[in-house]
Amino acid sequence: MEPQTEEFLKLINQAIEIAQQMCRDQQLKQPEFSYSQHLNGVLNVLQSLKNQTLTGNLESSGGSGTLGLARNVADWIEPLDSPLLHAVGLIEQYYQQHF
């Protein structure tokens, strides 16, 4: 596997871990507004992205395309300095620079 693919998968796995931890935290707290539905959606997208990368089916960004992850997460997450938003931002940045 190419080093850039390995690094990309590492970033995806880190974001998956953060989202899973947030899901566990949500289940314990049961706040008024739960992010569970959003988190499950992000987890599904991250897993799909991981699978596409592993199978070589990830479309090229052409240097300017995005995955829409950061925009999606920024629409609902608070605070905006959330570790998950940071993690998906790194994925977006790496995707644009290396794919």
Secondary structure by P-SEA (a helix, b strand, c coil): ccaaaaaaaaaaaaaaaaaaaaaaaaaaacccccaaaaaaaaaaaaaaaaaaaaaccccccccccccaaaaaaaacccccccaaaaaaaaaaaaaaacc
